[in-house]
Amino acid sequence: MYLKFPMEWIHCLVSTITMPNQKGLIQEHMNFSQNYMDDVRMWENETYIKNNTHIVQLPYVPIPGSNSNSNSGKMEKCHALLKRVQSIRLKQRAEKLAFDEERLQEYLSVQDLIEDGDDEAILALQELGYTSAAELQAGIKKINCNIRKLKNLIATQQDEPQESPLTNWCEDLNLKNFTDAETWLNTVKLKRKEVFEARQKLTSDRFKSTNLGGFSFTTANDLFGGLFADPVEMKSFQEHTMELEEKKEQIKVLDEILAEYEREFSKSETNFSFNLAEYYQLHVGLERIRVPEILFQPTMVGIEQAGLAETIEMVLARYVISDQQKLAENVFITGGCAKLPFIKERIETELLAMRPFQSKFNVQLADDPLLDAWRGARKWALNEENLKKFSVTRQEYEEKGGDYLKDHMCSNHFVSLPAPVKKTLVATATSPPAGTKQEQKIT
């Protein structure tokens, strides 16, 4: 793995793959090969590599916002988008309120000039776009109405803060009702179309009800006094106007949401998308058979020892032919590595190669390879006589070392290693005195 992945990734590998993780990788993803070289050649095929490579997800700490391309990340962006639109609208209302208040003061100043009979009143009135004091009064009334409405909206938001501009009038677009950002976006578009058609219908109905075709209004009195002398008609017209303004406001909100969505997600698509989870993925390919093969070929990792097959052959060679046959018919596999798939088949393949033609052998796999050896040792040690007779005392340990084992029917035979031989080197001085020969022993 250290040779397979780039150097900057090795730091993540060292800190992430602990000893328990390494054991888990071996137990879950490794298997023995019945014929190692044939299986290695199969890994030269790209299709075989794709189908047999295991991808292991290592633990990692996600970076905030790194999952923006996932569905949950998109939904989080939609929530943030609505908050942003709501914040923008609050800012726009505050700016509109300040503008209307400033304009109201200007209108009131012109009204004072008219009441005082100032000569500049008519010019000031024309600069505002009005031709009479009645029109100015209607404009002041409208501005006051807008100011009250804006103040009420701002006060309501301050008392009961809302995270979405859709609250209170469009609950069917509440993000809590959706699990997919694309579905929510399509619903917003349909809602916008629905509101737009409703506004068009209101405009058409208003045109028909007031018979506006061919009329030209020059004063506020023409519009409100001439056409709607009846108070009931006047009230109906005002309600119709308020509903029309409400639809325009809703369309504006939906347009802002769609614009923000387009801006946000088009920006995300153009930016480089870095998937942190993929960076912490381990691709286990040929290693699935190379790692277990070390038991049969230790030289692969530079260990000059016999492999498992050679060791079995060496053990059998120490016995006469009749005993070899008995041993070959009772091969028992246990230990943690025996949990890896195909170990029994591999041992059978090796025995078939080393045993005489048509000779029989039998390989058995422990029911619980990881703990069977421990359970057997525990059962043997529970016999007090065995424990006393074959336990290594402290004195024996200090005298004979940690390699010493007492011989019994279940033990390996102890073979003491020869003491290391100290080599003596003889060096001759470079410039000995004339007529003499100097030797120096180096230990």
N, C-alpha and C positions, 0 to 999 in steps of 0.2 A: 504494500500500500504506500509506503514511504517513497518508493521509486515511481509509482504510478501517478501520484498527484503532485501538483506544483508546490514549490517550497513555501509560498505564503499560506497554503492550505494546511501544511503540516502542523503549524502552531494550533490550529483548530482541532486537528486530529489528535494531537498529544493531550490537549486539555479536555477533550470530549470523550474519547474512547478510554475509559478506565478499565481496570482489570476485570470487574464484573461484566462490563460491556463487551470486552474481548471474548470472554467465555460464552456470553449470550450469542455473539456473532457466529462463533464456531458451532455451537449446538444447533442453531436455527438455520444456518445457511451453508454449512460445509457438508460434504459427503465423500466417501471413499470411491475411488475409480477402480473398476475391475481390470481394466487395461489402460494404464495411464497414458502411454504414448498415442494410442488410438483416440482417446478422448481429447487429448491436446490438439490433435489434427482437426477434430470436429469444431474446435473453437476458432478455426481459421475462417469459417463460414459466417458471413454477416447476419444472415437470418437466424442461425443457431445462437449467435451472441445475443441478438435482440430478444429471443424467446427464453434464454436461460440466465441472463444477467439479473441479479437481485438488486433492487434499489432499497437501501436502508436509510431511513430518516433519522439523523442524529438530533439530539436535543439542542435547542437554540433559544435565544431570547429575541422575540420579534421586535423590530423597530416600529415605533408608532407611525402609522400611515403606509407601512410597507405592503399591506394586503389590499391596496386600493383597487387592484384589478379583480379581486374576488367579489362575489355577490354581496357579502357582508360589508366589504370595504366600500362598494358603490352605495349601499344603503346609508352607511355612515356619512358619505359625501352628500347624499340627498338631505339628510338631517341638517348638516352644516350649511348647505345651500339655502334651505328655508330660513334658517336663523340669519344668514347674511342678507337675504332679501328683506326680511322683517326689519333688520337694523337699518338697511338703506331707506326703507319706506318711512321709518320713524325720523330719520335725518331729513328726508324730503319734506315731511309734514312740518318739522320745526322750521326749516328754511321757508316753506310756503307761508307759515304763520307770521314769521318776521316780515316777509314781503308784503302780506296783506295788511298787517298793522301799519307798516310804513306808508302803503298806498292809501289806507284809511285816513291817516293824518293829512296826507296831501289833499284828499277829497274834502275833508272837513275845512281845510284852509281855504279852498276855493269857495266852499259854501259860505264861509264867513265873509269873503270878498263880495259875494252876491248880495248877502244880507246888508252889508255896509254900503252897497251901491257904488262900489269902486269901478273905475273905468276899465281896469285891467281884468275884471271878472270874466267878460265875454271871451277875451283872448285865452285866459287860463282854462276856461271851460272847453274851448275848442281844442286846446292842447291835450285835454283828457279824452277827446273823442265824443264829447256830448254837445248838444245844441240848445239844451234848455235846463232850467233848474230842476224840473220834474225828472228828467233822465238822470241827473246827478244824484237826486234823492234816491231813485231806484237803485243806482249803482252802490250808494252808501249802504243801503239796506241789504243788498246782496253780499257785500264784503263783510258786514257785521254777521250775517248768517254763516258765511264761510269760516270766519274767525271763531265763532262759538262752536261750530262743528269740529274744527281742528283742535281746539282746546279740549273738548270732550274726548276726542280720540286719544290725544296725548295723555290726558289724565287717566283714562281707562287703562292704557298700556302701563302707566306707572303703578297703578294700584294692583292690577292683575297682569303681570308680564306674560306675554305670549311668545312662544318660540317660532310660530309659523304665521304668515300673513293669511293663511287659508282658514284659520280658526274662526269659528262662529258663523261662517257662511258657506263653507264647503267641506263638511266633515267626511264626505265620501272620498276625498283626496288625502285623508289622514294616512301618514306613512305606516302607522301601526297596523293598518288593514292590508298591507302589502308585504310580500316576501322577496319581491324581485324589482330592481330599479327600472328595468325596461318596461315592465307592466305598468308601473306607476307613471312613467313618462307618457306612455300611450294614453292612459286615462286622463292625464292633464291636457293632452292635445284634444281629446274628445270633448272634455269639459270646456275648453276654450272655444271650440267650434259651436258647441251648444249655446254658450253665453252670447257669442257673436250673432248667431241666428236670432236669438231672443231680442238682442238690441236692434237688429234690422227690422224685426216685426214691430217693435215699439215705435221706431222712427216712422215706419210706414203708417201705422195706426194714428200717430200724432198728426201726420200730414193730412190724412183723410178727415179726421175729426174736426180739424180747424180750417179745412178748405184753404190751405196756404197757397195753392196755385194761383199765381197772378198778383198776389198782394206784395206791396212794398212798404215796409215799416220804417218810419223816420223818427218816431218818438216812442217812449215807453208807454205813453197813454194810448197810442194806436194798438199796441200789442195787448196790454193788460186791461185797458179801459174800454177800448172799442170792441174787441172781439169777445171779451168775457165780462160783460156787464152783469151777468148772472153769477152770484157768489158760488153757487154749486158747481157751475162750469169752471170757475176760476180755481176752486179747490181740486177738482178733478185734473185740471191741467197741471197744477203744481205737483200733485202726487205722481202724475205721469212723468213729469220732468225729473223728479227725484229718483224714480225707478230707472229712468234712462241714464242718469248720472251714475247710479249704482252699478249698472251693467258696464258702463265705460270704465269705472274704477276696477271692477273685477277682471275685465279684459286686460287692463294695464298690469294688474298683479300677475296674471297667468303669463303674459308676455315676458315680464321680468324673470319669472321662474324658468321659463323655457330658454331665455337668453343666457341666464346663469348656468343652466344645465349644459347647454351647448358649449359655453366657454370653458367650464370646468372639465368636462370629459374629453373635449377635443384637445385640451392642454395635456391631460393625462396620457392620451394615446400618442401624442407626439413626443413626450418625454421618454427617456430611457427607462424601461421597466426592469427593475432588479428584484428578482425573487430570492429572498434570503433563505427560504426553506430549501430551494434547490442547491444553494451554496453549501448547505450542511447535509447533503445527501451523499452516501457512500455507494458507489457502483461496484458490486462484488461479482466479478465474472470468472475468469480462469482461476482466481484464488479459491474458488469453491472446492476445487479438487487438488490444487497445489499445496494448500496448507496441510490437509490430512496426509498427503503423500510423504511428508517429512518423516512420518513413522516408518515408512518403508525405504526412504532414501534420505537419510540424515545429511548426506553430502550436499544436498540442495541448499542448505543453510550453512555449509562450512564445518559441519561436525563430522570428524573422522571416526565414525562408529558404524557397526553393522546395523542394518535395518531389521525390521521385525521378521521378515521372511528369512533372512540369513541367520538370525538368532534361532529361529525355530529349527532350521536345518542343522545348525551347529549342535543344538541340544539333542536332537534325534541321533546324530552321528556318534554320540558318546555311549549309545546303548547297542546291544546286540539286535539283530534283525527282528527277532520275536518280540522283544520289548519295544522296538520302534513301532511295530504294528499296533501294539496295545496302546501306546501313547497317541499314535495318529488317529485311532478310533475314539479317542476321548479328549478332544481339544475343546477347552471351555474358555469362552471370551467374557471378560468382565472388566470393570473400570469405566471411568467417565468417557473415554474416547470410544468405547463400544456402543455408545448411544448414537453415534453418527451412522447414517444410512449406508448400507452395502458393505459394512466391514466383514460380515460373515461370508458374503460372496467373494470378497477379495482374498480372505484367508483360504477359502476353498480353492480359488484359482492358483494361489501360490503352492498349496499342498499338492495339487494336481500336477504342477510342473516339477516339483522336487521328489515326489514319491515314485516308486517303481511302477511300471506299466501294469494296469489293471489291479493295482493294490487298492484296498479300501481305506477310507478315513471318514471321520464324523466330526462335525463342528457344531457346537451348541452355544447359544447366546444366552446370557443371564437374563432373568426376568426383569431385574432392576440393576443394570450394570453399574450405576453410580453408587449404590449403597450395599449391594450384596456382599462385597468384600469386607466392608465394615461390620455388617451383621454377622458374618462368619467369624471374624476376629473377636467380636464381642461374645459370641456364644462360646468360643474356645477359652477366652479369658475368664468367663464366669466360673470355670472349673478351678477351684482354689489350688488344687495340686499342680495343674499346669502353670498357673500364675506364679507360684512360689518356685517351681523347678526351673522355669525357663525365662524368668524376668532377669534383666541385667541390673546388678546392684550398682550403687554409686561408686564403690571401690573398683569394680570391674570396668565401669565406664571411664573412670579417671586413669586406670592403668592401661586399658586396651583401646580407648578412643571411641568415637561415635560410630565407627564402621563395624564394630564388633557385634555379632549376633550369636546367641546360643543355638546350637544345632538341635532341631527336632523335626518331626515328620512334616510340618507345614512351613519350615523356614528355609531360606536360602543358606547355602553353606558358606561359612566365613573363610575367606582367604586373605591372609594378612599381606599387605603390600611390602615389597622389599625396601629396606632403608635406602634413601638417596645416596649415591656415591659422590663424594667430593673430588672433583678433578683438580689435579695439580699441574700447573703450567710452568715450564722452565723458560726463563728469559735471559738472554746474554747481554751484558752491558755493551753499549755502543763503543765506548773508548776505554778498554781495560788497560791497566798499566802494562808496560812492556815486560814480556816474559811471564805474565800471569794470566790466569783464566778465571773470570768471575761469573758465578751463577747466582740467580735470585729465584727463590720459590715464591710463587703467587698462589694463594689459596682462594 
